[in-house]
Amino acid sequence: MRAVVARVTRASVTVEDAVVGSFDEPGLLVLLGVTVSDTPAEAATMARKLHELRILRDEQSCATTGAPLLVVSQFTLYGDTRKGRRPSWTAAARPETAEPLVDAVVAELQARGARVETGRFGAMMSVESVNDGPFTVVVEI
């Protein structure tokens, strides 16, 4: 499982001209990709890591500040561009495997008390954010 996590001052995701998830305060924008070998155990570990990741101002985390997270599924994080000019998607999990694992990350975050907004799995989404820093990290499980 792989996430690109950006510290942001606000973020939103829109599907078909309707905002489906947003926040207007400091938090984390999480682009989340699932690979073919991921399991619910990786989902739980990713949720813990995201919630406790100390990249907010003053080395704080969402767990310590209550800052929100916007989680957006992003299968393209597993695009392989080492050969040729067209990415290969063979490492990305198929939707029927990936969607329950993305949902599991969100559910685990919520069970931990995190405030979570989401995109819509499989939809064409417009994601807007204002990076803070900018400060962006890759988290891999």
C-alpha positions as CSV (number, residue, x, y, z in Angstrom):
1,M,0.0,0.0,0.0
2,R,1.3,3.4,-0.9
3,A,0.2,6.9,0.0
4,V,1.3,10.3,-1.1
5,V,0.6,12.6,1.8
6,A,0.6,16.4,1.6
7,R,0.3,18.8,4.5
8,V,-2.4,21.3,3.3
9,T,-4.3,24.3,4.6
10,R,-7.4,23.2,2.8
11,A,-8.5,20.5,0.4
12,S,-11.6,19.3,-1.5
13,V,-12.6,16.7,-4.0
14,T,-15.4,17.2,-6.6
15,V,-17.3,14.6,-8.6
16,E,-19.7,15.7,-11.4
17,D,-19.7,19.3,-10.1
18,A,-20.6,18.3,-6.5
19,V,-18.1,18.6,-3.7
20,V,-18.0,15.1,-2.1
21,G,-15.3,15.7,0.5
22,S,-13.6,18.8,1.9
23,F,-12.1,20.7,4.8
24,D,-11.0,24.4,5.2
25,E,-8.4,24.0,7.9
26,P,-4.9,22.5,8.2
27,G,-4.9,18.7,7.6
28,L,-3.6,16.0,5.3
29,L,-4.5,15.2,1.7
30,V,-3.9,11.5,1.2
31,L,-3.7,10.0,-2.2
32,L,-4.0,6.2,-1.5
33,G,-2.9,3.4,-3.8
34,V,-3.4,-0.3,-3.3
35,T,-1.3,-3.0,-4.8
36,V,-2.1,-6.6,-5.7
37,S,-0.6,-8.1,-2.6
38,D,-2.2,-5.8,0.0
39,T,-4.5,-7.2,2.8
40,P,-6.6,-5.8,5.6
41,A,-3.5,-5.9,7.8
42,E,-1.8,-3.4,5.6
43,A,-4.9,-1.2,5.6
44,A,-4.9,-1.1,9.4
45,T,-1.1,-0.3,9.5
46,M,-1.6,2.4,6.9
47,A,-4.4,4.0,8.9
48,R,-2.3,4.0,12.1
49,K,0.7,5.5,10.2
50,L,-1.4,8.2,8.6
51,H,-3.2,9.2,11.8
52,E,0.1,9.3,13.8
53,L,2.3,10.8,11.0
54,R,4.1,13.8,12.6
55,I,4.2,16.1,9.6
56,L,1.8,18.8,10.7
57,R,3.2,22.1,12.1
58,D,5.4,21.7,15.2
59,E,5.8,17.9,14.4
60,Q,2.2,17.3,15.3
61,S,-0.1,14.6,13.9
62,C,-3.7,14.3,13.2
63,A,-3.9,12.1,16.3
64,T,-2.6,14.8,18.5
65,T,-4.3,17.8,16.9
66,G,-7.6,16.4,15.6
67,A,-6.7,17.7,12.1
68,P,-8.8,16.2,9.3
69,L,-7.7,13.9,6.5
70,L,-9.0,13.8,2.9
71,V,-8.5,10.3,1.5
72,V,-8.7,9.9,-2.3
73,S,-8.1,6.5,-4.0
74,Q,-5.4,6.7,-6.6
75,F,-4.5,3.5,-8.5
76,T,-2.1,5.5,-10.6
77,L,0.4,5.5,-7.7
78,Y,1.3,1.9,-8.9
79,G,1.9,2.9,-12.5
80,D,5.3,1.6,-13.6
81,T,7.1,3.9,-16.0
82,R,10.5,2.1,-16.1
83,K,9.9,0.7,-19.6
84,G,8.6,2.7,-22.5
85,R,6.5,5.8,-22.4
86,R,3.2,4.3,-21.3
87,P,2.7,3.3,-17.6
88,S,2.0,-0.3,-16.8
89,W,-0.8,-0.8,-14.2
90,T,0.0,-4.5,-13.4
91,A,1.0,-3.7,-9.8
92,A,-2.2,-1.8,-9.1
93,A,-5.0,-3.9,-7.4
94,R,-8.1,-4.5,-9.4
95,P,-11.1,-2.4,-8.3
96,E,-12.9,-5.3,-6.6
97,T,-9.8,-5.8,-4.4
98,A,-8.8,-2.2,-3.9
99,E,-12.1,-0.6,-3.0
100,P,-12.7,-2.7,0.2
101,L,-9.1,-2.0,1.3
102,V,-9.5,1.8,0.8
103,D,-12.7,1.6,2.7
104,A,-10.9,-0.3,5.4
105,V,-8.3,2.4,5.8
106,V,-11.0,5.0,6.1
107,A,-13.0,2.9,8.6
108,E,-9.8,2.3,10.7
109,L,-9.0,6.0,10.7
110,Q,-12.6,6.8,11.9
111,A,-12.4,4.0,14.5
112,R,-9.3,5.8,15.8
113,G,-11.3,9.0,16.1
114,A,-10.0,10.8,13.0
115,R,-12.1,13.2,11.0
116,V,-12.0,11.8,7.5
117,E,-13.4,13.1,4.3
118,T,-13.2,11.0,1.1
119,G,-13.5,11.0,-2.6
120,R,-15.6,8.5,-4.5
121,F,-13.9,5.3,-5.5
122,G,-13.6,4.8,-9.3
123,A,-15.1,8.2,-10.2
124,M,-13.4,10.9,-12.2
125,M,-12.5,13.4,-9.5
126,S,-11.2,16.9,-9.4
127,V,-8.9,17.4,-6.3
128,E,-8.0,20.8,-5.1
129,S,-5.6,21.7,-2.3
130,V,-3.4,24.4,-0.9
131,N,-0.1,22.9,0.1
132,D,1.4,24.0,3.4
133,G,5.2,24.3,3.1
134,P,5.0,22.5,0.7
135,F,5.5,19.4,2.7
136,T,4.8,16.1,1.0
137,V,5.9,12.5,1.8
138,V,5.4,9.0,0.4
139,V,4.3,6.4,2.9
140,E,4.7,2.8,2.0
141,I,3.5,-0.3,3.9
